[in-house]
Amino acid sequence: MPSVVIIGGPSGTGKSTIANRLTERFSNHRVCFIEGDELHSVENIQKMSNNIPLNDEDRWPWLLKISTYANEQLTEGYELIVVTCSMLKKSYRDFLKEHINCNELSLIILFNDYNTILKHMVARKGHFFKKTMLKSQFDCLELPNDEIDVSVIQCGSHSPDEIVDDIISVSSLCIFKSNI
């Protein structure tokens, strides 16, 4: 049975780094990594590059594109599909849960305080998302409150491998349990 794990959180939390580590950890399986940032429209990237926050109308087509691509990969025989997507709001997470056709779905929100994440963003180079935009993500962030199959994992003070261990321990995905 294929499994999908979506790694979310504000920009600068290390979603791509953690997703890459997770795919490396399960390299003995057929694994697909979907970088959500690569599925943004040109218009969305231009907005963010110009310090204009995305709104719901900008995000819905992007979330549909992520869902559609994940569903396409589910038909290709992958055992694990790892996706990065900020999923800042409950409505976005609900949309992904409704539109990704997989019974083995786990959503992970990487999180830490604003200043810790800002320090990480200042250190990275070459990303279209500017550090001045982080506040807009915190303004619309809705941390999960008793959402099914959604977990929050602290980042910033743990190594990427420790965060991957945390993801495996909090997730109920069968592939994670069979790899222990």
Secondary structure as a PSIPRED ss2 file (coil, helix, strand):
# PSIPRED VFORMAT (PSIPRED V4.0)

   1 M C   1.000  0.000  0.000
   2 P C   1.000  0.000  0.000
   3 S E   0.000  0.000  1.000
   4 V E   0.000  0.000  1.000
   5 V E   0.000  0.000  1.000
   6 I E   0.000  0.000  1.000
   7 I E   0.000  0.000  1.000
   8 G E   0.000  0.000  1.000
   9 G C   1.000  0.000  0.000
  10 P C   1.000  0.000  0.000
  11 S C   1.000  0.000  0.000
  12 G C   1.000  0.000  0.000
  13 T C   1.000  0.000  0.000
  14 G C   1.000  0.000  0.000
  15 K H   0.000  1.000  0.000
  16 S H   0.000  1.000  0.000
  17 T H   0.000  1.000  0.000
  18 I H   0.000  1.000  0.000
  19 A H   0.000  1.000  0.000
  20 N H   0.000  1.000  0.000
  21 R H   0.000  1.000  0.000
  22 L H   0.000  1.000  0.000
  23 T H   0.000  1.000  0.000
  24 E H   0.000  1.000  0.000
  25 R H   0.000  1.000  0.000
  26 F C   1.000  0.000  0.000
  27 S C   1.000  0.000  0.000
  28 N C   1.000  0.000  0.000
  29 H C   1.000  0.000  0.000
  30 R C   1.000  0.000  0.000
  31 V E   0.000  0.000  1.000
  32 C E   0.000  0.000  1.000
  33 F E   0.000  0.000  1.000
  34 I E   0.000  0.000  1.000
  35 E E   0.000  0.000  1.000
  36 G H   0.000  1.000  0.000
  37 D H   0.000  1.000  0.000
  38 E H   0.000  1.000  0.000
  39 L H   0.000  1.000  0.000
  40 H C   1.000  0.000  0.000
  41 S C   1.000  0.000  0.000
  42 V H   0.000  1.000  0.000
  43 E H   0.000  1.000  0.000
  44 N H   0.000  1.000  0.000
  45 I H   0.000  1.000  0.000
  46 Q H   0.000  1.000  0.000
  47 K H   0.000  1.000  0.000
  48 M H   0.000  1.000  0.000
  49 S H   0.000  1.000  0.000
  50 N C   1.000  0.000  0.000
  51 N C   1.000  0.000  0.000
  52 I C   1.000  0.000  0.000
  53 P C   1.000  0.000  0.000
  54 L C   1.000  0.000  0.000
  55 N C   1.000  0.000  0.000
  56 D H   0.000  1.000  0.000
  57 E H   0.000  1.000  0.000
  58 D H   0.000  1.000  0.000
  59 R H   0.000  1.000  0.000
  60 W H   0.000  1.000  0.000
  61 P H   0.000  1.000  0.000
  62 W H   0.000  1.000  0.000
  63 L H   0.000  1.000  0.000
  64 L H   0.000  1.000  0.000
  65 K H   0.000  1.000  0.000
  66 I H   0.000  1.000  0.000
  67 S H   0.000  1.000  0.000
  68 T H   0.000  1.000  0.000
  69 Y H   0.000  1.000  0.000
  70 A H   0.000  1.000  0.000
  71 N H   0.000  1.000  0.000
  72 E H   0.000  1.000  0.000
  73 Q H   0.000  1.000  0.000
  74 L H   0.000  1.000  0.000
  75 T C   1.000  0.000  0.000
  76 E C   1.000  0.000  0.000
  77 G C   1.000  0.000  0.000
  78 Y C   1.000  0.000  0.000
  79 E C   1.000  0.000  0.000
  80 L E   0.000  0.000  1.000
  81 I E   0.000  0.000  1.000
  82 V E   0.000  0.000  1.000
  83 V E   0.000  0.000  1.000
  84 T E   0.000  0.000  1.000
  85 C C   1.000  0.000  0.000
  86 S C   1.000  0.000  0.000
  87 M C   1.000  0.000  0.000
  88 L C   1.000  0.000  0.000
  89 K C   1.000  0.000  0.000
  90 K H   0.000  1.000  0.000
  91 S H   0.000  1.000  0.000
  92 Y H   0.000  1.000  0.000
  93 R H   0.000  1.000  0.000
  94 D H   0.000  1.000  0.000
  95 F H   0.000  1.000  0.000
  96 L H   0.000  1.000  0.000
  97 K H   0.000  1.000  0.000
  98 E H   0.000  1.000  0.000
  99 H H   0.000  1.000  0.000
 100 I C   1.000  0.000  0.000
 101 N C   1.000  0.000  0.000
 102 C C   1.000  0.000  0.000
 103 N C   1.000  0.000  0.000
 104 E C   1.000  0.000  0.000
 105 L E   0.000  0.000  1.000
 106 S E   0.000  0.000  1.000
 107 L E   0.000  0.000  1.000
 108 I E   0.000  0.000  1.000
 109 I E   0.000  0.000  1.000
 110 L E   0.000  0.000  1.000
 111 F E   0.000  0.000  1.000
 112 N C   1.000  0.000  0.000
 113 D C   1.000  0.000  0.000
 114 Y H   0.000  1.000  0.000
 115 N H   0.000  1.000  0.000
 116 T H   0.000  1.000  0.000
 117 I H   0.000  1.000  0.000
 118 L H   0.000  1.000  0.000
 119 K H   0.000  1.000  0.000
 120 H H   0.000  1.000  0.000
 121 M H   0.000  1.000  0.000
 122 V H   0.000  1.000  0.000
 123 A H   0.000  1.000  0.000
 124 R C   1.000  0.000  0.000
 125 K C   1.000  0.000  0.000
 126 G C   1.000  0.000  0.000
 127 H C   1.000  0.000  0.000
 128 F C   1.000  0.000  0.000
 129 F C   1.000  0.000  0.000
 130 K C   1.000  0.000  0.000
 131 K H   0.000  1.000  0.000
 132 T H   0.000  1.000  0.000
 133 M H   0.000  1.000  0.000
 134 L H   0.000  1.000  0.000
 135 K H   0.000  1.000  0.000
 136 S H   0.000  1.000  0.000
 137 Q H   0.000  1.000  0.000
 138 F H   0.000  1.000  0.000
 139 D H   0.000  1.000  0.000
 140 C H   0.000  1.000  0.000
 141 L C   1.000  0.000  0.000
 142 E C   1.000  0.000  0.000
 143 L C   1.000  0.000  0.000
 144 P C   1.000  0.000  0.000
 145 N C   1.000  0.000  0.000
 146 D C   1.000  0.000  0.000
 147 E C   1.000  0.000  0.000
 148 I C   1.000  0.000  0.000
 149 D C   1.000  0.000  0.000
 150 V E   0.000  0.000  1.000
 151 S E   0.000  0.000  1.000
 152 V E   0.000  0.000  1.000
 153 I E   0.000  0.000  1.000
 154 Q E   0.000  0.000  1.000
 155 C C   1.000  0.000  0.000
 156 G C   1.000  0.000  0.000
 157 S C   1.000  0.000  0.000
 158 H C   1.000  0.000  0.000
 159 S C   1.000  0.000  0.000
 160 P H   0.000  1.000  0.000
 161 D H   0.000  1.000  0.000
 162 E H   0.000  1.000  0.000
 163 I H   0.000  1.000  0.000
 164 V H   0.000  1.000  0.000
 165 D H   0.000  1.000  0.000
 166 D H   0.000  1.000  0.000
 167 I H   0.000  1.000  0.000
 168 I H   0.000  1.000  0.000
 169 S H   0.000  1.000  0.000
 170 V H   0.000  1.000  0.000
 171 S C   1.000  0.000  0.000
 172 S C   1.000  0.000  0.000
 173 L C   1.000  0.000  0.000
 174 C H   0.000  1.000  0.000
 175 I H   0.000  1.000  0.000
 176 F H   0.000  1.000  0.000
 177 K H   0.000  1.000  0.000
 178 S H   0.000  1.000  0.000
 179 N C   1.000  0.000  0.000
 180 I C   1.000  0.000  0.000
